[in-house]
Amino acid sequence: MKKLQFKHNYHTHTIYCHHAQNTIEENIKAAIKYGYKTLGFSEHAPLNIHRHFRLNIDELSHYISEIKFYQKKYQGQIKILIGLEAEYHQSQYKFYKKLRDKVDYLILGNHNIGNPHRAKDLKNIKFLNLDLYGEQLEDACKSGLFSAIAHPDYVYTFYHSWDEDAIRLANLIIDCSLKYDMPLGFNINGLLIKKNKMDYPNDYFWEMVSTTKCKVIIEADAHDVKTMSKTPTNKTLKWIKAWHLEKNLISKLKLK
């Protein structure tokens, strides 16, 4: 089986998020070793909730300046981008716009529903309201601040039935992807720990995507350098082919 050509990754985490294992430079060295042409860092954006697994607001400037240092150090060897992965709530548009102005790109990574800035407004994702999840995703796409939807099927890991509600959400995600030109992230971090059809990458969701013209981009979602080493492998290609997604694949993001 031909090896998948995977040269551009925009979903990378570091010790700045307090649950990934490697430093910025360790990720860069690994990316160069494994033949990456572009490495985008997308640390979890600083919010007022779940601070234990995201960049702290007082670390943001240091995160940015450190990446800028390595952009110069490794210039000519690899293209390095500064990004953030963020949840979204339309009432906080100005906050997200300020974040976007500080970095090269944002990717949407919805891990919660409700207002991610106020813990009292959050609903437990295990008791998920799929309609609310869909509304927030659509609001994020409408904002024009995000360049891609990371792990759009992550939500189904906590929603264990592929029923009418699940299908309706999948159709909404697909419609948003097409309408707002938002590529969908096929997540390798999830693939490596996937146990059943509902886990992400979700079998049913990607089968639906394969019948559309949605753009799909492979995302390492690397929380350690091992994930980056496993991303451009035959296992990834096997799953891409299994869901007939070859025609949907894009290699690079158009940053918004």
Disulfide bonds with the S-S distance in Angstrom:
none
